[in-house]
Amino acid sequence: MTPNQSAPKTGNSLPYWGILFCSLFVTASEVFLKKGANDMAGPDDLLSLIHNPLLLSQWIWLGIFCYIVSLGFWIKVLQILPLNIAFNLVNIEHLFVPAASYFFLDEFISPMRIAGICLVLTGVWLIAETYCRMEERA
């Protein structure tokens, strides 16, 4: 936005719910795709992609479905919020994906990674808070 432009009035919390659901569905899709990838035989062999019935995996199809649902929420968000705000806010995924990988895939999250996640979330919060103040003034 240029200094002369004000934030568009949304009139409701749709873009924020949309950001949340978009992030949650992307997180679910990442977990499902990882589970599907883990089911594949021979991860070192490039030819295994051709010979493996990848698209028969229920996890892969669930992941694709969640990506499509996420895309629907993302398009609705983009109708309301400026791209530079929406893109920054959707980075809440940087909390959801590691948390989901910890709880559902038993992956380890190092203390340094946790610190990085906190730093990203601080940035997301600052962007959201600044945008909300701009929206209230408009």
VENVENNOR-V781590 format. One record per pair of residues at least 24 apart in sequence whose C-alpha atoms are under 10 Angstrom apart, sorted by the first residue. I is the first residue (numbers start at 1). J is the second residue. Records with the same first field share a line. If there is no record, write none. Layout:
# VENVENNOR-V781590
I->J / J
This chain:
# VENVENNOR-V781590
1->82 / 83 / 84 / 85
5->138
6->134 / 135 / 137 / 138
7->81 / 82 / 131 / 132 / 133 / 134 / 135 / 136 / 137 / 138
8->80 / 81 / 82 / 134 / 135 / 136 / 138
9->80 / 81 / 134 / 135 / 136 / 137 / 138
10->80 / 81 / 135
11->135
14->73 / 76 / 77 / 80
15->73 / 74 / 76 / 77 / 78 / 79 / 80 / 81 / 86
16->77 / 81 / 86 / 89 / 90 / 128
17->73 / 77
18->70 / 72 / 73 / 74 / 75 / 76 / 77 / 78 / 86 / 90
19->70 / 73 / 74 / 76 / 77 / 78 / 86 / 87 / 89 / 90 / 91 / 92 / 93
20->70 / 73 / 74 / 89 / 90 / 92 / 93
21->69 / 70 / 72 / 73 / 74 / 90
22->66 / 67 / 68 / 69 / 70 / 71 / 72 / 73 / 74 / 75 / 76 / 77 / 90 / 92 / 93
23->67 / 70 / 73 / 74 / 89 / 90 / 91 / 92 / 93 / 94 / 95 / 96 / 97
24->66 / 70 / 90 / 92 / 93 / 96 / 97 / 100
25->63 / 65 / 66 / 67 / 68 / 69 / 70 / 71 / 73 / 93 / 96
26->63 / 64 / 65 / 66 / 67 / 68 / 69 / 70 / 71 / 90 / 93 / 96 / 97
27->63 / 66 / 67 / 70 / 93 / 94 / 95 / 96 / 97 / 98 / 99 / 100 / 101
28->62 / 63 / 64 / 65 / 66 / 67 / 70 / 96 / 97 / 100 / 101
29->59 / 60 / 61 / 62 / 63 / 64 / 65 / 66 / 67 / 68 / 69 / 70 / 97
30->59 / 60 / 62 / 63 / 64 / 66 / 67 / 97 / 100 / 101
31->59 / 60 / 62 / 63 / 97 / 98 / 100 / 101 / 104 / 105
32->57 / 58 / 59 / 60 / 61 / 62 / 63 / 64 / 65 / 66 / 104 / 105
33->57 / 58 / 59 / 60 / 61 / 62 / 63 / 64 / 66
34->59 / 60 / 63 / 101 / 105
35->59 / 60 / 63 / 104 / 105
36->60 / 61 / 62 / 63
81->131
84->127
85->124 / 127 / 128 / 130 / 131
86->127 / 128
87->124
88->120 / 123 / 124 / 125 / 127 / 128
89->121 / 123 / 124 / 125 / 126 / 127 / 128
90->124
91->117 / 120 / 121 / 123 / 124
92->117 / 120 / 121 / 122 / 123 / 124 / 125
93->117 / 120 / 121
94->118 / 120 / 121
95->120 / 121
